Every structure is written in structure tokens, then in C-alpha cells.
Amino acid sequence: MKRQINSATLSKLNPKWVKQTCQEFRDFLKMTHFPDPVRNGRRGSQFEYPEWLIMFIAVLSVKAKVKTYLGIHRLAVEYWSLVTPDPHLKPISESQLRERLKKIRHTPGKPAGFISQLFPAEHLAKG
């Protein structure tokens, strides 16, 4: 049974903020020569979803104050068209997103360290 996403339960983010912040985030990572791993470990499978995208989904979850991995996945699906690098790329699965978020040490309620280092609290404050 497929569960339908109820958009009323999702925190609404300003699409303009999402697009602008995503572009600024990507520009920053490019300018600082952030290494974008392409494999899941030395001999692991190749990532279909870039590392910056997983990191940005974590940023969105902090902005929206999402409290569960399932909620983060719903948020990612809701804003997928604004953040995906390829319009033909299907949204990441909930289990794969959870695994990738854990690898960057992001858990609901305890954001990854890079978020507070890159984004001032007022930038992520609701409003």
C-alpha cells in the first residue's frame, strides 16, 4: 500500500528561498573545491545522487524543522524539482536517503556539523 504525501503536513518553504539557497550552496562548494565523492566507499557502487544534494536536503530539513527521516524524505520529494541537478532523475528512496544522511552524520534533531558552520542561525530561522 503506497502512502500518499499530505502536503498540508509538510512545512512550507519559500520556493524562491530554496532555489536561491541551493544555487548559493552549490556555488560555495564549487568555489571551495569541495570534493564530491562518486562512490559508496573505495569499491562501492557509484552514487546516483550527488553528495551536495544529500547535504542540501539536510539543510532543508533543518530550515523546516523536520523531526523524522520519513519527514525528511517527504520534504525532499516535495521540493525535488527545485533542487535536483537533473530533471529526469527520480527522487531518492527513503531508505537510501536515510543511509546517506547518516553517512554525513545528520539525524533529525541533531543536524550535521557543516550546517551550523555554513549557515548562520538567522538564515535558517523560520519566517
Secondary structure, 3 states (H helix, E strand, C coil): CCCCCCCCCCCCCCHHHHHHHHHHHHHHHHHCCCCCCCECCCCCCECCCCHHHHHHHHHHHHHHCCCCHHHHHHHHHHCHHHHCCCCCCCCCCHHHHHHHHHHCCCECCECCHHHHHHCCHHHHCCC
